[in-house]
């Protein structure tokens, strides 16, 4: 269990306090030779049940905070624990290499794979380098290039989503942020290899979806995914960024909301307390699911795979059609 | 020297009282234009060439052959899947927009002709909640793309949209993926798609079908971009260059094929179709279609 967090969220404080007390008692017992094992056990149990209690009723806003936790595992952390022989590939071959998106090839338990994913930084220096995980068009084009490479050599693709949004800047617009994302949506819809999407943190709008079209969409428990950030939504609705917690309530952006709306396929459990408490365990849980999905998807022939992929996204949405055609449902779920 | 400064409340030009509805003032140059004249000029200012925003049915009447447009999927209705409420319920917002515009949602789809050539068309409507793309807009455009593919008829989408509709959350976002996935199928079948971008085309609309055409045509001075200007300004903390995210800017940077005056739009699209999809091949296309069936 990790104990040196960069940041402690308000609702995590009681748990951290207890953990600290336990450590102190352990130290005291060791120094004095007193037997405090019963008390320590009791406190540990209490800490666990407290954690369970707090985490069983997280609000959407608290989930958003967890998704943004600076100690949360990022794409490169998952790669470290899941992928062997990872080789990062750089550049979009047109303009630049965008460090806000990782792309590369490697192996998972003997399976050859290609990986793409947003990458945040852990401190100021790293974040300046990674642009806080906000990609420029080059990032999306690099991802597309490597995904095309994967298609050419028959590698399944895994894409990790974790971004506060595509970067809103002058250069990004000049070089076609919208076109870069749109092109990815189109390409990913018909790449003839399995594509597995794993939402591991923040899924902000087109910037996330830009590497988010695939056959299966997995979502870690404490993530959010929506058409806009809660702050952006609050700024538009109430002209006040500070109302983000209220916005998070109405946006239906948590994993369980999205499962209900038929947007994701599966929620991946995180270690108790959230993924930031144990990177290795988070990665090993996710790895199991990734392998399962790869095996299932590899059974399908390409035609079926692509048909199902388009169908998957075709069904998304909610509308009422008074004259149902033979192929379209009266009401989408 | 402050007597040169314009004093508040004092106007050198006498305000002209406009009789209701008969005259309209150009939003760009201030010219007072007779409404019927403006209509006959397809809502393009005779003095400064400013392109007024027009609603979908007006655009349809300007772009397609007279009375050629037959709407389909007109009755698909939006719902309120998130039970979304800010100051106002989304369901009420929808009702108000429907009442104000006479539309069910922000796009009209149908089959029409351009100089006699058949096309499938989707024309967005900015007057309906800012032309935003929710489930219905995504679904209707997806069906129009399907129809274009099945009937082997070229597709035209006229965009005017602020982007994805916030009140349907991630469901709106997924419409980007849906429409793009359908366009990948259309593209695989080799059927032309002409994307016409009008003022404004931003956000998720630009980041999906509007930027996926075989040909991109923009109207002069149309605002086209991904991120909103206020957001960009806030992020970079500096002013934006003049002409930023306008059609001419996008053309300069390589994302728009041609900028076309609305009054020449029909001829231009017709010319493109004649070259990419000549009428004489219609018989061959019919055969292909029959073979498929």
Boltz contact constraints between the chains, C-beta under 6 A:
constraints:
  - contact:
      token1: [A, 168]
      token2: [B, 227]
      max_distance: 6.0
  - contact:
      token1: [A, 168]
      token2: [B, 231]
      max_distance: 6.0
  - contact:
      token1: [A, 168]
      token2: [B, 232]
      max_distance: 6.0
  - contact:
      token1: [A, 168]
      token2: [B, 235]
      max_distance: 6.0
  - contact:
      token1: [A, 169]
      token2: [B, 236]
      max_distance: 6.0
  - contact:
      token1: [A, 173]
      token2: [B, 225]
      max_distance: 6.0
  - contact:
      token1: [A, 174]
      token2: [B, 253]
      max_distance: 6.0
  - contact:
      token1: [A, 176]
      token2: [B, 255]
      max_distance: 6.0
  - contact:
      token1: [A, 177]
      token2: [B, 226]
      max_distance: 6.0
  - contact:
      token1: [A, 178]
      token2: [B, 206]
      max_distance: 6.0
  - contact:
      token1: [A, 178]
      token2: [B, 207]
      max_distance: 6.0
  - contact:
      token1: [A, 178]
      token2: [B, 211]
      max_distance: 6.0
  - contact:
      token1: [A, 178]
      token2: [B, 226]
      max_distance: 6.0
  - contact:
      token1: [A, 179]
      token2: [B, 211]
      max_distance: 6.0
  - contact:
      token1: [A, 179]
      token2: [B, 255]
      max_distance: 6.0
  - contact:
      token1: [A, 181]
      token2: [B, 207]
      max_distance: 6.0
  - contact:
      token1: [A, 182]
      token2: [B, 207]
      max_distance: 6.0
  - contact:
      token1: [A, 182]
      token2: [B, 208]
      max_distance: 6.0
  - contact:
      token1: [A, 182]
      token2: [B, 211]
      max_distance: 6.0
  - contact:
      token1: [A, 182]
      token2: [B, 212]
      max_distance: 6.0
  - contact:
      token1: [A, 185]
      token2: [B, 177]
      max_distance: 6.0
  - contact:
      token1: [A, 185]
      token2: [B, 180]
      max_distance: 6.0
  - contact:
      token1: [A, 185]
      token2: [B, 208]
      max_distance: 6.0
  - contact:
      token1: [A, 186]
      token2: [B, 180]
      max_distance: 6.0
  - contact:
      token1: [A, 186]
      token2: [B, 183]
      max_distance: 6.0
  - contact:
      token1: [A, 186]
      token2: [B, 184]
      max_distance: 6.0
  - contact:
      token1: [A, 186]
      token2: [B, 212]
      max_distance: 6.0
  - contact:
      token1: [A, 189]
      token2: [B, 181]
      max_distance: 6.0
  - contact:
      token1: [A, 189]
      token2: [B, 184]
      max_distance: 6.0
  - contact:
      token1: [A, 190]
      token2: [B, 184]
      max_distance: 6.0
  - contact:
      token1: [A, 206]
      token2: [B, 204]
      max_distance: 6.0
  - contact:
      token1: [A, 206]
      token2: [B, 207]
      max_distance: 6.0
  - contact:
      token1: [A, 209]
      token2: [B, 173]
      max_distance: 6.0
  - contact:
      token1: [A, 213]
      token2: [B, 177]
      max_distance: 6.0
  - contact:
      token1: [A, 225]
      token2: [B, 170]
      max_distance: 6.0
  - contact:
      token1: [A, 226]
      token2: [B, 169]
      max_distance: 6.0
  - contact:
      token1: [A, 226]
      token2: [B, 170]
      max_distance: 6.0
  - contact:
      token1: [A, 227]
      token2: [B, 164]
      max_distance: 6.0
  - contact:
      token1: [A, 227]
      token2: [B, 169]
      max_distance: 6.0
  - contact:
      token1: [A, 227]
      token2: [B, 172]
      max_distance: 6.0
  - contact:
      token1: [A, 227]
      token2: [B, 173]
      max_distance: 6.0
  - contact:
      token1: [A, 228]
      token2: [B, 166]
      max_distance: 6.0
  - contact:
      token1: [A, 233]
      token2: [B, 166]
      max_distance: 6.0
  - contact:
      token1: [A, 237]
      token2: [B, 86]
      max_distance: 6.0
  - contact:
      token1: [A, 250]
      token2: [B, 84]
      max_distance: 6.0
  - contact:
      token1: [A, 251]
      token2: [B, 169]
      max_distance: 6.0
  - contact:
      token1: [A, 252]
      token2: [B, 82]
      max_distance: 6.0
  - contact:
      token1: [A, 252]
      token2: [B, 169]
      max_distance: 6.0
  - contact:
      token1: [A, 258]
      token2: [B, 170]
      max_distance: 6.0
  - contact:
      token1: [A, 263]
      token2: [B, 170]
      max_distance: 6.0
  - contact:
      token1: [A, 310]
      token2: [B, 181]
      max_distance: 6.0
  - contact:
      token1: [A, 313]
      token2: [B, 177]
      max_distance: 6.0
  - contact:
      token1: [A, 313]
      token2: [B, 178]
      max_distance: 6.0
  - contact:
      token1: [A, 313]
      token2: [B, 181]
      max_distance: 6.0
  - contact:
      token1: [A, 314]
      token2: [B, 178]
      max_distance: 6.0
  - contact:
      token1: [A, 316]
      token2: [B, 174]
      max_distance: 6.0
  - contact:
      token1: [A, 317]
      token2: [B, 135]
      max_distance: 6.0
  - contact:
      token1: [A, 317]
      token2: [B, 138]
      max_distance: 6.0
  - contact:
      token1: [A, 317]
      token2: [B, 139]
      max_distance: 6.0
  - contact:
      token1: [A, 317]
      token2: [B, 171]
      max_distance: 6.0
  - contact:
      token1: [A, 318]
      token2: [B, 79]
      max_distance: 6.0
  - contact:
      token1: [A, 318]
      token2: [B, 81]
      max_distance: 6.0
  - contact:
      token1: [A, 318]
      token2: [B, 135]
      max_distance: 6.0
  - contact:
      token1: [A, 319]
      token2: [B, 76]
      max_distance: 6.0
  - contact:
      token1: [A, 319]
      token2: [B, 135]
      max_distance: 6.0
  - contact:
      token1: [A, 319]
      token2: [B, 136]
      max_distance: 6.0
  - contact:
      token1: [A, 319]
      token2: [B, 139]
      max_distance: 6.0
  - contact:
      token1: [A, 320]
      token2: [B, 77]
      max_distance: 6.0
  - contact:
      token1: [A, 320]
      token2: [B, 79]
      max_distance: 6.0
  - contact:
      token1: [A, 321]
      token2: [B, 76]
      max_distance: 6.0
  - contact:
      token1: [A, 322]
      token2: [B, 75]
      max_distance: 6.0
